[in-house]
């Protein structure tokens, strides 16, 4: 038997001769409509194949020895930069020294003058602000009855106003304007302080800290340790003219942990829910927060729960992991603002939730805030305190393609086959119906 005859028996698609085919107008219309439907459904399959979804999952955060960046922008309209101090502390209560940062103090004009920018100065955390390099090498300034600080540039001497203030702090003495203190009069400390009494201050920039429980706070005056207590020299804060009273009213323009998510990433996280769009405010709830008070003895506390969050773009499995890359590069070689960003688009950042509390340091009832049952203790340090805790859980937002290429091809076959089958059934029904109607008319 010829080879052609063998395969002929296996043909499941029998054909009809051209003379046996009947073409109708309804069949032509059904064909055009079915082709349009097939084209539309194939476009839908293609769109579904190209669609990228973000799937969140929660895992235990096993990272150790990592760093975390804190970026802030806070305005204090009624507190001069000369009095404002930023301290960063770990859970042990010790100050974090050697913190990599890019914090600037922006001097602002009084609110009555519009609050425009006067000057911008970089901040040095926990270090000497003034230098005595211009003095005679044999010069040894006195410390006015206090022991010389251990971190003085010249052992046993107080050659700068800052070193005299540090010496006073070690014995818990109030310092004041530095009147009759040679070093402070030489540097113009008192005049500089009086000139800024009515000014405001904005603190902006970022700091890189250890990824452990800790706090950072903004308080008046120089900070120092007295026994096991962290205190501030508040004399210059309270001794002010009546028309230049300082308060810790503040406006948090932005506060975030880790790098900011890009707009396209935010759009992907939003998904199709356009009624409640996702924004960066979802992960930075303190943005654009404002607190006001006319009481200089007021304390604001924010308790922040930080949740590590990763964003992994499509195809991240085929690229080196961001964490392995960060571990291979010394921290001091990664610029501030770049820590946590991968060249492949991956981001290691943080979300946070926050609860706040404020109280008068004079103590008493909290009835003004609507809590008559609450009584505040007396004492404390005026300022704004941010206490942050690191969650042991980590959120991973991973980009995935819900449909594979094989699934895409399968979908196309199903669309074509299903549409043509339905179209054939409709065409057959229309044809049979037309014949029956014709026969009825003939009778």
N, C-alpha and C positions, 0 to 999 in steps of 0.2 A: 504493500500500500504506500503511495507517495506520502512524503512528509507533510505536504499541505493538507491532506485529508485527515491526518491524525489530529492536527490542531483545529481543524474545522469543527470536529465533534465537541471540542472543549469551549467553543465560542459561546459566552453567556449573553452577548449583546447581538441578538438576531436583528437583521435589517429587513426593511420592506423596500420593494421596488418603487421607483419614483412615480410610476403610474398609479400606485395604490395609495399615494399620499394626497391628502386634501388640505389645502391652505384656506383659512378663513380670516375675515377681518378681525373678529374677536381674538383669534389666535395671535395675530400680529400685535394687537394692543397688549395682550397678556405677556408676550415676549418682551416688548419694550419696557413694560412696568417691572417685570422680573429682573431684567438686566440692570435697571436703575436701583432696584432693591439690593441686588447682589453687590453693585458698586458701593452703595452706602454702607452695607454691612461689612464689606472688606475694609473700608476706611475706619470703621469702628474697631475692627480687629487689629488693624495697624496701630491705631491710637492706644488701644489697650496693651499692645505688645511694647510700645515705647514708653508707657506710663511708669513712673518711678514713685514708689511709696516709701514712707518713713515708718519703720516699725520700731516702737520703743520696747525695751526689755530692761529688767532690773537684775543686777548681779551684786555680789559682795565685792566691795572695793578692796583689792589686795595690794594697792600701791603703798610703797614705803619710801621714806626719805625724799619725798617730792616737795616741790615748791608751789606756791600759790600767789597769784598777783591780785592785788586789791586796787581798783581804780576809783577815785573819788573826785567829786567837784561840789564843794560846799561853801556857801556864802554866809558870813556873819556880818550883818550890816551895822551892828553896834558894838563891835569889838576890834580894836586895832591889831595889826599884825605883830607889833612889837610884844604884845601880851599873849598871843596865841601860841600854844605849844602842842605838838603832835607827839604822842608816845605810843610805841608798839610793844605789847607784852605777850608772853606765852602763858600757858596754863599754870606754870609754876609761879607766876607773879614777877618773873625777872624780865627786865627790858631786853628786847631783841636788838643786839648791836650788830654793826656791819650789814644792816639791811640795805639791799639794793633798791634805790628809789629814784623817782624823778618828780618830786613834789615842789611846787612853786607856791609862794605866798604872793598874792596879788593885792596890793594896797588899793582900797576903794575910797573915793570921796564920800563925805557924809551924805545921808539920804536926802537931806534938804538941798544938796547941790547936784543931785542926779545920780550919785553913786558911780561915777565914771572911774576908769582905771587910772591910778596915779603912777604906780611902779610895780615891777615884777621882780621877785628875788627868789632864788633857789634856796631850799631848806636843807640844812644839814641835821640829820637825826642823831641825837645823843653825842654831839661832838662840839668842840670849841667853835664859836661863831666868829670870834675876833682873833686876829693874829698879832703877836708882839714882835714880829720879825724886824720892824723898823727901829726898835730900841737898841740902846748900847748893849753889846754882849755881856757886859759886867753888871747890868742893871738887875736888881732883885727887889721887886715891889713887895711891900708888906701886906699881910692878910688881915690887919686890924683886929688882932686878938684871936682870930680863928686859925686852926691848923691848915696848912697848905693842902690843897686837894691832891689826891694821889695821881691824877692825870694831868697835873700842871706841866707845861712845856719845860720849865726849869724847876728842878726839885727844890722844895722848900720855899718857893717864891710864888707870888700872885702878880704876874706881870700884865694881866688884862682885867678889865672889868668883869668879864665872864668868869675868870678864875676866882676873883673875890666873891662873886655871887655863889659860885660852887663851894667855896670855903665856908661861907655863911650857911649854906644849905646843909653841910655835913654836921653842923652843930645845931640845926633847927632854929637859926636866927632869922628874923625878918630883915629884908635888905632895903626896901624902899627905893628912893630915887638915886641913891648913890651919892648923896650930898657929902662933901668933904672927903670923898674917896678919890684919891689922885687919878687912879686908872680910869674911873668912870667919867670924871670931869674931862680928862684928856680925850676920851672917845665920844663925849657928848651924849652919854646914855640918857641922863635925865631930860635934856632938851629934846632929844629924839622922841622920848616917850610922851612928853607934854605936847609935842607938835602933832602927834597921831591920836590924841585922846578922842576926837570926834569922828575918826575915820572908821571904815569897815574893812573887812578882810575876806578874801576868797582863797580857799585852799584847793588846789587842783593838781592832778597828776596820779602817779601810781607807785605802789611799793610791792616788793616781792618778799614774802615771808615763808616760814616753814609751814607745811601743811599739817598743822596741829591746832588744837583748841587754843584760843587766845582772845585778845581784845586790842583795839586801838581806840584812843580817846583824844579829844581836843579839849584842853583845859587852860586856864590862865596861869601865867607865871612859870618860873622854872620848876621842873620836877626834880625830886630827890627822894631817897629812901631814908626813912627814920625808923630804925629797928626793922620790923617786918612789914612796915606800912609804906605805901607809895603816896607821897603827898606833894603839894605844890605851894609855892610861895605866892600867897594871894593878896599881899599888902597893896601892891600897885593896882590890883584889880578893883579893890573896894575904895581906895583913897582917890576918888575922882570928883571933879566939880559937879554941882547939881545938874547943870545943863549938859553934861557929857557922861551920864550914867551908863555903865556897860551892862549888857545883858547877853545871854546866849541864845537869843532868837536866831534862827538859822533856816536856810533853804537848801535842801539836798537836791541839787540839780541832777546828779547821777551818782549811783554807787553800785558797782558790779564787782564780782569776783571772777577772775579769768577774762579771756578775750571776748569781745562782743561778737555775736553771731551776725553774719552778713545778711543783707536784705533777701537774697535769693534763698538762703537757708530758712529764714523766718517764713517766707512764702510757702516753702515745702512743708514746714511744720504746721502751717495753718490748714493745709489740705483744701477740701472743698467747702468748708464751713465759712461762708462769707458773712454770715450774720454776726458771728463772733470771731473776728480775725485775730490771729495770733500776732503778738508784737513782742519786742524785746522787754516790754514792761512786765510780761508774764514771768520772766526770770529775774528781773530787777525791780521788785515792787516798791522800793524806796525812792525811785526816780520821781522828781518833782514833788517832794514832800516838804512842807513848810510848817514850822513851829514858831510861835511868837509869845513873848512874855515881857512884862515891864519889871519883873522881879530879878535883880542881879543874883540872888541866891536861889538858883533853879538848876535842877539836874535832869538831863534827858538821857534815857537809856534805851538802846535798841538791842534786842536779843535775836540774833540771826542764826538760823539753821541752814547751813550750806550743804548742798547736795552735788557731788561730783557728777558731771554730765559730759558724755562724749557724743560727737556727731561724726559718723563714718560714711563717707560718700560711696557711691557705687564703684565696685571694683577694688575696694580697699584691701581685700584678701591677697591680691597679687602684688601689693606694694609693701615696703618695709613699714613696720608699725611705728607710730609716732612716739610711743613711750620708749622703744628701743633706741630711736634716734636721739631723744632728749637725754637719755642716760649716757650716751656716748659723747655728748658735748658738754663741756663745763658750763655751769649755770651763769658764770660771769661773762661768758662769750655770747649768750643769748640776750639780745637787746630787750629792754623793758617794753612790753606790749606785744612781743613776738612769742613769748613763752606759752606753749599750748597750741600753737598753730603749725600744721603740717603742710609741706609743699604740695601734697596731693589733695588739699582741701579739707582734711580731717581737723577737728577742733576738740581740744580738751578744755572744757570750761566748767562753770558752776551755776546752778540755780540756787535760789535761797527763798526761804519764807521768813517773816519777821513779825515779832510782837514788840510793842513799845510801851514805855512807862516813863512818866515824868512826875516830879515832886518838888515841893519847896523845901529847901534845906532848913527852914525854920520849924519844920514839923507841923503837927496839928492835923485837923480834919481835911479830907479831900472832897468836901461838899461842893466846892466850886466846880469840880470836874464831874459832878453828878454821882459821887460815891460817898454818901454820908456815913456809911458803915466802915470806911477805911480811915485809919489813922497813920500818919507818916512819922517816922522817927526823926529826931533832930540831928543835924550834922551831916558832913559829907563835903564833896568838892563840886563846885559849880562846873558845868561843862556838858559835853556831848560824848557819850560812851557807846561804843559798838562792841558787843561781846558775841563772838561767833563760835559755833560748834560744828564740827565736821561729821556728816552722816556716814555710817559704815556701809551704806548701800550706794550703788552707782547706777545712774540711768544711761543707757546706751541707745541712741537714736541711729538706727542703721538704715541706709538706703537699699532697697531691693527692687528687682523687677518681678512682679507677680506672675508674668507669663513668659515662658521660654520660647525659643524659636520653633521648637517642635510643636509646642502648643499653638503657636501662631499658624503654622501650616495646617495643623489639624482643624483649627477654627475656620480657615478659608475653605477647606474641603467640605466641612459641615455646612457652611453658608451656601456654597454653590449647589451642593447636592440637595440640601433641604429646600432651598428656594425653587429650584427647577422641579422638584417633586411636587411641591405645593402648586406651582404654576401649571404643571401638567394636569393635576387634578381639577383645578379651576377651569382650564381650557376644555377638558373633557366634559365637565358639567355644563359649561356654556354651549358646547357643540350639541350634546344630547338634548339639552333643553330647547335649542333652536329647532332641531329636527322634530321634536314632539309638537311644538307650537305650529310648525308648518303642516304637519299631518292633520292637526285639529282644524286648521283653516281649510284644508282641502276637503274634509268631510262636510 
